[in-house]
Amino acid sequence: MSEQESDTYIGNKIDQSIKWSLRGQKWWSFANFGSSILIIIFSAIAAVLAQVKSDSTFIPHPADFATALSLAVTIISTIQSKLGFERKWVANRMTRSALQQLEIDEKTGTAPAELAKTFKAILSKHDEAITGSSSGG
């Protein structure tokens, strides 16, 4: 592959990866902050409903609603924690930033071999951040 073809190939891969990382960042941000907001709202409503008297005409069985909301909070927070929403959001954010810096290098004439090396390191670091483990290297 010629140096010009290498430049074009690496440039295209960087562009694709930036788009992919931005999309991932948006989705994990939505999952992370959306679930956090639901946890806060459901917890607050459950606390209020736990204080409502059972003979209230406004809500037929407030304790049942409070229990259901508490269960929803437990499920949402467990899923959020186990799937690492925040860790994945941060990983995508860091990867996007690193890729944008690499794009600057690419546009200012860094050699394709150096771009490829850095690009592979960024992808490897991203995988480690997503999985929460290290490859040992």
FIKOLZA-1660 file (N, C-alpha, C; in steps of 0.1 Angstrom, whole numbers, plus 5000, padded with zeros to 4 digits):
% residues 137
   i   px   py   pz ch aa at
   1 5009 4988 5000  A  M  N
   1 5000 5000 5000  A  M CA
   1 5009 5012 5000  A  M  C
   2 5006 5022 4991  A  S  N
   2 5014 5034 4991  A  S CA
   2 5011 5043 5003  A  S  C
   3 5020 5053 5005  A  E  N
   3 5018 5061 5016  A  E CA
   3 5006 5069 5015  A  E  C
   4 5002 5074 5003  A  Q  N
   4 4990 5081 5001  A  Q CA
   4 4977 5072 5004  A  Q  C
   5 4978 5060 5000  A  E  N
   5 4967 5050 5003  A  E CA
   5 4966 5048 5018  A  E  C
   6 4978 5047 5024  A  S  N
   6 4978 5045 5039  A  S CA
   6 4972 5057 5046  A  S  C
   7 4975 5069 5041  A  D  N
   7 4970 5081 5047  A  D CA
   7 4954 5081 5046  A  D  C
   8 4950 5078 5034  A  T  N
   8 4935 5078 5031  A  T CA
   8 4928 5067 5040  A  T  C
   9 4934 5055 5040  A  Y  N
   9 4928 5044 5048  A  Y CA
   9 4928 5048 5063  A  Y  C
  10 4939 5053 5069  A  I  N
  10 4939 5057 5083  A  I CA
  10 4929 5068 5085  A  I  C
  11 4929 5078 5076  A  G  N
  11 4920 5089 5078  A  G CA
  11 4905 5085 5078  A  G  C
  12 4902 5076 5069  A  N  N
  12 4888 5070 5069  A  N CA
  12 4885 5063 5082  A  N  C
  13 4894 5055 5086  A  K  N
  13 4892 5047 5099  A  K CA
  13 4890 5056 5111  A  K  C
  14 4898 5067 5111  A  I  N
  14 4897 5076 5122  A  I CA
  14 4883 5083 5122  A  I  C
  15 4879 5088 5110  A  D  N
  15 4866 5094 5108  A  D CA
  15 4854 5085 5113  A  D  C
  16 4855 5072 5108  A  Q  N
  16 4845 5062 5112  A  Q CA
  16 4844 5060 5127  A  Q  C
  17 4856 5059 5133  A  S  N
  17 4857 5057 5147  A  S CA
  17 4852 5068 5155  A  S  C
  18 4855 5080 5151  A  I  N
  18 4850 5092 5158  A  I CA
  18 4834 5092 5158  A  I  C
  19 4828 5089 5146  A  K  N
  19 4814 5089 5145  A  K CA
  19 4808 5078 5154  A  K  C
  20 4815 5066 5154  A  W  N
  20 4810 5055 5162  A  W CA
  20 4811 5058 5177  A  W  C
  21 4822 5064 5181  A  S  N
  21 4825 5068 5195  A  S CA
  21 4815 5078 5200  A  S  C
  22 4812 5088 5191  A  L  N
  22 4802 5098 5195  A  L CA
  22 4789 5092 5197  A  L  C
  23 4785 5083 5188  A  R  N
  23 4772 5076 5189  A  R CA
  23 4772 5068 5202  A  R  C
  24 4782 5061 5205  A  G  N
  24 4783 5054 5218  A  G CA
  24 4782 5063 5230  A  G  C
  25 4789 5074 5229  A  Q  N
  25 4789 5083 5240  A  Q CA
  25 4775 5088 5243  A  Q  C
  26 4768 5091 5232  A  K  N
  26 4754 5096 5234  A  K CA
  26 4745 5086 5240  A  K  C
  27 4746 5073 5235  A  W  N
  27 4737 5063 5240  A  W CA
  27 4740 5059 5254  A  W  C
  28 4753 5058 5258  A  W  N
  28 4757 5055 5272  A  W CA
  28 4754 5067 5281  A  W  C
  29 4755 5079 5276  A  S  N
  29 4751 5091 5284  A  S CA
  29 4736 5090 5287  A  S  C
  30 4728 5087 5276  A  F  N
  30 4713 5086 5278  A  F CA
  30 4710 5075 5288  A  F  C
  31 4717 5063 5287  A  A  N
  31 4714 5052 5296  A  A CA
  31 4718 5056 5310  A  A  C
  32 4730 5062 5312  A  N  N
  32 4735 5065 5325  A  N CA
  32 4727 5075 5332  A  N  C
  33 4725 5087 5325  A  F  N
  33 4718 5098 5332  A  F CA
  33 4703 5095 5332  A  F  C
  34 4697 5088 5322  A  G  N
  34 4683 5085 5322  A  G CA
  34 4680 5076 5334  A  G  C
  35 4688 5065 5336  A  S  N
  35 4685 5056 5347  A  S CA
  35 4687 5063 5360  A  S  C
  36 4697 5072 5361  A  S  N
  36 4699 5079 5374  A  S CA
  36 4687 5088 5377  A  S  C
  37 4682 5095 5367  A  I  N
  37 4670 5104 5369  A  I CA
  37 4658 5095 5374  A  I  C
  38 4656 5084 5367  A  L  N
  38 4645 5075 5371  A  L CA
  38 4646 5070 5385  A  L  C
  39 4659 5067 5389  A  I  N
  39 4661 5062 5403  A  I CA
  39 4657 5073 5413  A  I  C
  40 4661 5085 5410  A  I  N
  40 4659 5096 5419  A  I CA
  40 4644 5099 5420  A  I  C
  41 4637 5100 5408  A  I  N
  41 4623 5103 5408  A  I CA
  41 4615 5092 5414  A  I  C
  42 4617 5079 5411  A  F  N
  42 4610 5068 5416  A  F CA
  42 4612 5067 5432  A  F  C
  43 4624 5070 5436  A  S  N
  43 4627 5069 5451  A  S CA
  43 4619 5080 5458  A  S  C
  44 4619 5092 5452  A  A  N
  44 4612 5103 5459  A  A CA
  44 4597 5100 5459  A  A  C
  45 4591 5096 5448  A  I  N
  45 4577 5093 5448  A  I CA
  45 4574 5081 5458  A  I  C
  46 4582 5071 5458  A  A  N
  46 4580 5060 5468  A  A CA
  46 4580 5065 5482  A  A  C
  47 4589 5074 5485  A  A  N
  47 4590 5079 5499  A  A CA
  47 4577 5087 5502  A  A  C
  48 4572 5095 5493  A  V  N
  48 4560 5103 5495  A  V CA
  48 4548 5093 5497  A  V  C
  49 4547 5083 5488  A  L  N
  49 4536 5074 5489  A  L CA
  49 4536 5066 5501  A  L  C
  50 4548 5063 5507  A  A  N
  50 4549 5055 5519  A  A CA
  50 4542 5063 5531  A  A  C
  51 4541 5076 5530  A  Q  N
  51 4536 5084 5540  A  Q CA
  51 4521 5087 5538  A  Q  C
  52 4515 5084 5527  A  V  N
  52 4501 5086 5524  A  V CA
  52 4493 5076 5531  A  V  C
  53 4482 5080 5537  A  K  N
  53 4473 5071 5545  A  K CA
  53 4466 5062 5535  A  K  C
  54 4463 5050 5539  A  S  N
  54 4456 5040 5530  A  S CA
  54 4442 5044 5527  A  S  C
  55 4436 5052 5535  A  D  N
  55 4422 5056 5531  A  D CA
  55 4421 5068 5522  A  D  C
  56 4432 5072 5516  A  S  N
  56 4432 5083 5507  A  S CA
  56 4424 5080 5495  A  S  C
  57 4416 5089 5491  A  T  N
  57 4408 5087 5479  A  T CA
  57 4416 5090 5466  A  T  C
  58 4426 5098 5468  A  F  N
  58 4435 5102 5457  A  F CA
  58 4442 5090 5451  A  F  C
  59 4448 5081 5459  A  I  N
  59 4455 5069 5455  A  I CA
  59 4449 5057 5463  A  I  C
  60 4444 5048 5456  A  P  N
  60 4437 5036 5462  A  P CA
  60 4446 5028 5472  A  P  C
  61 4458 5025 5468  A  H  N
  61 4467 5016 5476  A  H CA
  61 4481 5022 5475  A  H  C
  62 4484 5033 5482  A  P  N
  62 4496 5040 5481  A  P CA
  62 4508 5031 5484  A  P  C
  63 4507 5022 5494  A  A  N
  63 4518 5014 5498  A  A CA
  63 4522 5004 5487  A  A  C
  64 4512 4999 5479  A  D  N
  64 4515 4990 5468  A  D CA
  64 4523 4998 5457  A  D  C
  65 4519 5010 5455  A  F  N
  65 4526 5018 5445  A  F CA
  65 4540 5021 5449  A  F  C
  66 4542 5024 5462  A  A  N
  66 4555 5027 5468  A  A CA
  66 4564 5014 5467  A  A  C
  67 4558 5003 5470  A  T  N
  67 4565 4990 5469  A  T CA
  67 4570 4987 5454  A  T  C
  68 4561 4990 5445  A  A  N
  68 4564 4988 5431  A  A CA
  68 4575 4997 5426  A  A  C
  69 4574 5010 5430  A  L  N
  69 4584 5019 5426  A  L CA
  69 4598 5016 5433  A  L  C
  70 4598 5011 5445  A  S  N
  70 4610 5007 5452  A  S CA
  70 4616 4995 5445  A  S  C
  71 4608 4986 5440  A  L  N
  71 4613 4974 5432  A  L CA
  71 4619 4979 5419  A  L  C
  72 4612 4988 5413  A  A  N
  72 4618 4994 5400  A  A CA
  72 4631 5001 5402  A  A  C
  73 4633 5008 5413  A  V  N
  73 4645 5014 5417  A  V CA
  73 4656 5004 5418  A  V  C
  74 4653 4993 5425  A  T  N
  74 4663 4982 5428  A  T CA
  74 4667 4976 5414  A  T  C
  75 4657 4973 5406  A  I  N
  75 4660 4967 5393  A  I CA
  75 4669 4977 5384  A  I  C
  76 4665 4989 5383  A  I  N
  76 4672 4999 5375  A  I CA
  76 4686 5001 5380  A  I  C
  77 4688 5003 5393  A  S  N
  77 4701 5005 5398  A  S CA
  77 4710 4993 5397  A  S  C
  78 4704 4981 5398  A  T  N
  78 4712 4969 5396  A  T CA
  78 4717 4968 5382  A  T  C
  79 4708 4970 5372  A  I  N
  79 4712 4970 5358  A  I CA
  79 4722 4980 5355  A  I  C
  80 4720 4992 5360  A  Q  N
  80 4729 5003 5358  A  Q CA
  80 4743 5000 5363  A  Q  C
  81 4744 4994 5375  A  S  N
  81 4756 4991 5381  A  S CA
  81 4763 4979 5374  A  S  C
  82 4756 4968 5371  A  K  N
  82 4761 4956 5365  A  K CA
  82 4766 4958 5351  A  K  C
  83 4759 4966 5343  A  L  N
  83 4763 4969 5330  A  L CA
  83 4773 4980 5328  A  L  C
  84 4776 4987 5339  A  G  N
  84 4786 4998 5339  A  G CA
  84 4783 5009 5330  A  G  C
  85 4771 5015 5331  A  F  N
  85 4767 5026 5322  A  F CA
  85 4776 5037 5323  A  F  C
  86 4780 5041 5335  A  E  N
  86 4789 5053 5337  A  E CA
  86 4803 5050 5331  A  E  C
  87 4808 5038 5334  A  R  N
  87 4821 5034 5329  A  R CA
  87 4822 5035 5314  A  R  C
  88 4811 5030 5307  A  K  N
  88 4811 5029 5293  A  K CA
  88 4809 5043 5287  A  K  C
  89 4801 5051 5294  A  W  N
  89 4800 5065 5289  A  W CA
  89 4813 5072 5289  A  W  C
  90 4820 5071 5301  A  V  N
  90 4833 5077 5302  A  V CA
  90 4843 5072 5292  A  V  C
  91 4843 5059 5289  A  A  N
  91 4852 5052 5280  A  A CA
  91 4850 5058 5266  A  A  C
  92 4837 5059 5262  A  N  N
  92 4834 5065 5249  A  N CA
  92 4838 5079 5248  A  N  C
  93 4836 5087 5258  A  R  N
  93 4840 5101 5258  A  R CA
  93 4855 5102 5257  A  R  C
  94 4863 5094 5264  A  M  N
  94 4877 5095 5264  A  M CA
  94 4882 5091 5250  A  M  C
  95 4876 5080 5245  A  T  N
  95 4880 5075 5231  A  T CA
  95 4878 5086 5221  A  T  C
  96 4866 5092 5221  A  R  N
  96 4863 5103 5211  A  R CA
  96 4873 5114 5212  A  R  C
  97 4877 5118 5224  A  S  N
  97 4887 5128 5226  A  S CA
  97 4900 5124 5220  A  S  C
  98 4905 5112 5223  A  A  N
  98 4917 5107 5218  A  A CA
  98 4917 5106 5203  A  A  C
  99 4906 5102 5197  A  L  N
  99 4905 5101 5183  A  L CA
  99 4905 5114 5176  A  L  C
 100 4899 5124 5182  A  Q  N
 100 4899 5138 5177  A  Q CA
 100 4913 5143 5177  A  Q  C
 101 4921 5140 5187  A  Q  N
 101 4935 5144 5188  A  Q CA
 101 4943 5137 5177  A  Q  C
 102 4940 5125 5175  A  L  N
 102 4946 5117 5164  A  L CA
 102 4943 5123 5150  A  L  C
 103 4931 5127 5149  A  E  N
 103 4926 5133 5136  A  E CA
 103 4934 5146 5134  A  E  C
 104 4937 5153 5144  A  I  N
 104 4946 5165 5142  A  I CA
 104 4959 5161 5137  A  I  C
 105 4965 5151 5144  A  D  N
 105 4978 5146 5139  A  D CA
 105 4978 5142 5124  A  D  C
 106 4967 5135 5121  A  E  N
 106 4965 5130 5107  A  E CA
 106 4965 5142 5097  A  E  C
 107 4957 5152 5101  A  K  N
 107 4956 5164 5092  A  K CA
 107 4968 5172 5091  A  K  C
 108 4977 5171 5101  A  T  N
 108 4989 5179 5101  A  T CA
 108 5001 5171 5096  A  T  C
 109 4999 5160 5091  A  G  N
 109 5010 5153 5084  A  G CA
 109 5018 5142 5092  A  G  C
 110 5013 5137 5102  A  T  N
 110 5020 5126 5109  A  T CA
 110 5020 5114 5100  A  T  C
 111 5031 5107 5101  A  A  N
 111 5033 5095 5092  A  A CA
 111 5023 5085 5095  A  A  C
 112 5018 5078 5084  A  P  N
 112 5008 5068 5085  A  P CA
 112 5011 5057 5095  A  P  C
 113 5024 5052 5096  A  A  N
 113 5028 5042 5105  A  A CA
 113 5026 5046 5120  A  A  C
 114 5029 5059 5122  A  E  N
 114 5027 5064 5136  A  E CA
 114 5012 5065 5139  A  E  C
 115 5004 5070 5129  A  L  N
 115 4990 5071 5131  A  L CA
 115 4984 5058 5134  A  L  C
 116 4988 5047 5126  A  A  N
 116 4983 5034 5128  A  A CA
 116 4986 5029 5142  A  A  C
 117 4998 5031 5146  A  K  N
 117 5002 5026 5160  A  K CA
 117 4994 5033 5171  A  K  C
 118 4992 5046 5170  A  T  N
 118 4984 5053 5180  A  T CA
 118 4970 5049 5179  A  T  C
 119 4965 5048 5167  A  F  N
 119 4951 5044 5165  A  F CA
 119 4948 5030 5172  A  F  C
 120 4957 5020 5170  A  K  N
 120 4955 5007 5176  A  K CA
 120 4956 5008 5191  A  K  C
 121 4964 5017 5196  A  A  N
 121 4965 5019 5211  A  A CA
 121 4952 5025 5217  A  A  C
 122 4947 5034 5209  A  I  N
 122 4934 5040 5214  A  I CA
 122 4923 5030 5214  A  I  C
 123 4922 5022 5204  A  L  N
 123 4912 5011 5203  A  L CA
 123 4914 5001 5214  A  L  C
 124 4926 4997 5217  A  S  N
 124 4929 4988 5228  A  S CA
 124 4925 4994 5241  A  S  C
 125 4929 5006 5244  A  K  N
 125 4925 5013 5256  A  K CA
 125 4910 5014 5258  A  K  C
 126 4903 5016 5247  A  H  N
 126 4889 5017 5247  A  H CA
 126 4883 5004 5251  A  H  C
 127 4888 4993 5245  A  D  N
 127 4883 4979 5249  A  D CA
 127 4885 4976 5264  A  D  C
 128 4897 4980 5269  A  E  N
 128 4900 4978 5283  A  E CA
 128 4890 4986 5292  A  E  C
 129 4887 4998 5288  A  A  N
 129 4879 5007 5296  A  A CA
 129 4864 5001 5296  A  A  C
 130 4860 4996 5284  A  I  N
 130 4846 4991 5283  A  I CA
 130 4845 4978 5291  A  I  C
 131 4855 4969 5290  A  T  N
 131 4853 4956 5297  A  T CA
 131 4857 4957 5312  A  T  C
 132 4864 4968 5315  A  G  N
 132 4869 4970 5329  A  G CA
 132 4880 4961 5333  A  G  C
 133 4888 4957 5323  A  S  N
 133 4899 4948 5325  A  S CA
 133 4911 4953 5317  A  S  C
 134 4923 4948 5320  A  S  N
 134 4935 4951 5313  A  S CA
 134 4940 4939 5306  A  S  C
 135 4946 4941 5294  A  S  N
 135 4952 4930 5286  A  S CA
 135 4965 4926 5291  A  S  C
 136 4970 4933 5301  A  G  N
 136 4983 4929 5308  A  G CA
 136 4995 4935 5300  A  G  C
 137 4993 4942 5290  A  G  N
 137 5004 4947 5282  A  G CA
 137 5007 4961 5286  A  G  C
% end
